[in-house]
């Protein structure tokens, strides 16, 4: 049995105390026990689901890393393939400039010995005579090569001086200085 304070009954915010029978109390305890068991089961289910989600997340992350590694490897291989193709193109361009397909030339020949071009296959027509002053594959001694290089530098200097003089003449002609203007 519960005791009710009569002075608190006047307060509308105060709880109203009622007597509780032992049967109702046992029923409430049983209901609370069922709720606790259901909550515990729910927590076990949530824990199981959380563990499953963590396992799936680990698997997914591992797969993602594997896919990223595969993509990175594929991109690296494509870059390497592109680099090799670019290098091969550069080599082909270089080979075109350096007479691709010729047999390898000997490193050194005695001074004065000329390399002769290969003889053409007989076609029944008279062979074309090359110009006598043109040597398609000249052999120069180091002194001759140095003299040709020096002559080339001198010719380039002369061309540069002529170009500079022409530019100066044109600048003077079109500026008005040639007509006495300042």
QUIDA-V562114 format. One record per residue. N is the residue number from 1. RES is the residue in three letters. PSI is psi in whole degrees, -180 to 180 (* if undefined). OMEGA is omega in whole degrees, 0 to 359 (999 if undefined). BURIAL is 1 if it has 9 or more other C-alpha atoms within 8 Angstrom, else 0. Layout:
# QUIDA-V562114
((N,RES,PSI,OMEGA,BURIAL) (N,RES,PSI,OMEGA,BURIAL))
This chain:
# QUIDA-V562114
((1,UNK,141,181,0) (2,UNK,147,178,0) (3,UNK,131,180,0) (4,UNK,129,177,0) (5,UNK,117,185,0) (6,UNK,-30,179,0) (7,UNK,-28,182,0) (8,UNK,-14,180,0) (9,UNK,-26,180,1) (10,UNK,-23,181,0) (11,UNK,119,182,0) (12,UNK,-22,181,0) (13,UNK,-14,183,0) (14,UNK,143,179,0) (15,UNK,148,178,0) (16,UNK,123,183,0) (17,UNK,132,178,0) (18,UNK,152,178,0) (19,UNK,144,181,0) (20,UNK,133,179,0) (21,UNK,156,181,0) (22,UNK,-31,179,0) (23,UNK,-42,178,0) (24,UNK,-41,180,0) (25,UNK,-42,179,1) (26,UNK,-40,178,0) (27,UNK,-42,178,0) (28,UNK,-41,178,0) (29,UNK,-43,179,0) (30,UNK,-42,179,0) (31,UNK,-42,178,0) (32,UNK,-40,179,0) (33,UNK,-42,178,0) (34,UNK,-42,179,0) (35,UNK,-40,178,0) (36,UNK,-42,179,0) (37,UNK,-42,179,0) (38,UNK,-41,179,0) (39,UNK,-40,178,0) (40,UNK,-43,178,0) (41,UNK,-41,178,0) (42,UNK,-43,179,0) (43,UNK,-41,177,0) (44,UNK,-43,179,0) (45,UNK,-43,179,0) (46,UNK,-42,178,0) (47,UNK,-43,178,0) (48,UNK,-45,179,0) (49,UNK,-40,179,0) (50,UNK,-41,178,0) (51,UNK,-42,179,0) (52,UNK,-42,178,0) (53,UNK,-41,179,0) (54,UNK,-41,179,0) (55,UNK,-45,180,0) (56,UNK,-37,178,0) (57,UNK,-42,178,0) (58,UNK,-45,180,0) (59,UNK,-43,181,0) (60,UNK,-42,178,0) (61,UNK,-40,178,0) (62,UNK,-42,178,0) (63,UNK,-42,179,0) (64,UNK,-44,178,0) (65,UNK,-40,179,0) (66,UNK,-42,179,0) (67,UNK,-43,179,0) (68,UNK,-41,178,0) (69,UNK,-41,178,0) (70,UNK,-43,179,0) (71,UNK,-40,179,0) (72,UNK,-42,178,0) (73,UNK,-41,179,0) (74,UNK,-42,178,0) (75,UNK,-40,178,0) (76,UNK,-42,179,0) (77,UNK,-40,178,0) (78,UNK,-41,177,0) (79,UNK,-42,178,0) (80,UNK,-41,179,0) (81,UNK,-42,178,0) (82,UNK,-41,179,0) (83,UNK,-42,179,0) (84,UNK,-41,179,0) (85,UNK,-42,178,0) (86,UNK,-41,179,0) (87,UNK,-40,178,0) (88,UNK,-38,178,0) (89,UNK,-41,177,0) (90,UNK,-41,180,0) (91,UNK,-40,179,0) (92,UNK,-44,179,0) (93,UNK,-41,180,0) (94,UNK,-40,180,0) (95,UNK,-35,178,1) (96,UNK,-36,179,0) (97,UNK,-24,185,0) (98,UNK,36,173,0) (99,UNK,66,180,0) (100,UNK,141,175,0) (101,UNK,-9,177,0) (102,UNK,152,173,0) (103,UNK,152,182,0) (104,UNK,136,181,0) (105,UNK,147,176,0) (106,UNK,148,185,0) (107,UNK,-49,183,0) (108,UNK,144,173,0) (109,UNK,155,176,0) (110,UNK,152,182,0) (111,UNK,134,179,0) (112,UNK,-13,179,0) (113,UNK,130,181,0) (114,UNK,148,172,0) (115,UNK,127,180,0) (116,UNK,143,179,0) (117,UNK,155,180,0) (118,UNK,147,181,0) (119,UNK,137,181,0) (120,UNK,159,176,0) (121,UNK,142,179,0) (122,UNK,129,182,0) (123,UNK,-5,183,0) (124,UNK,-16,177,0) (125,UNK,155,177,0) (126,UNK,141,181,0) (127,UNK,150,177,0) (128,UNK,126,181,0) (129,UNK,125,178,0) (130,UNK,159,176,0) (131,UNK,144,184,0) (132,UNK,-26,183,0) (133,UNK,5,182,0) (134,UNK,123,177,0) (135,UNK,111,185,0) (136,UNK,-22,183,0) (137,UNK,72,187,0) (138,UNK,154,174,0) (139,UNK,122,182,0) (140,UNK,144,171,0) (141,UNK,163,179,0) (142,UNK,-37,179,0) (143,UNK,-43,179,0) (144,UNK,-42,180,0) (145,UNK,-43,179,1) (146,UNK,-41,179,0) (147,UNK,-41,179,0) (148,UNK,-40,180,0) (149,UNK,-45,179,0) (150,UNK,-42,178,0) (151,UNK,-39,177,0) (152,UNK,-41,177,0) (153,UNK,-43,180,0) (154,UNK,-42,179,0) (155,UNK,-39,179,0) (156,UNK,-40,178,0) (157,UNK,-41,179,0) (158,UNK,-43,179,0) (159,UNK,-42,179,0) (160,UNK,-41,180,0) (161,UNK,-41,179,0) (162,UNK,-40,179,0) (163,UNK,-43,180,0) (164,UNK,-41,178,0) (165,UNK,-40,179,0) (166,UNK,-42,179,0) (167,UNK,-40,179,0) (168,UNK,-42,178,0) (169,UNK,-44,181,0) (170,UNK,-38,179,0) (171,UNK,-40,179,0) (172,UNK,-41,184,1) (173,UNK,-43,187,1) (174,UNK,-3,184,0) (175,UNK,-17,183,0) (176,UNK,-11,179,1) (177,UNK,-29,181,1) (178,UNK,-18,180,0) (179,UNK,15,176,0) (180,UNK,3,179,0) (181,UNK,150,178,0) (182,UNK,*,999,0))
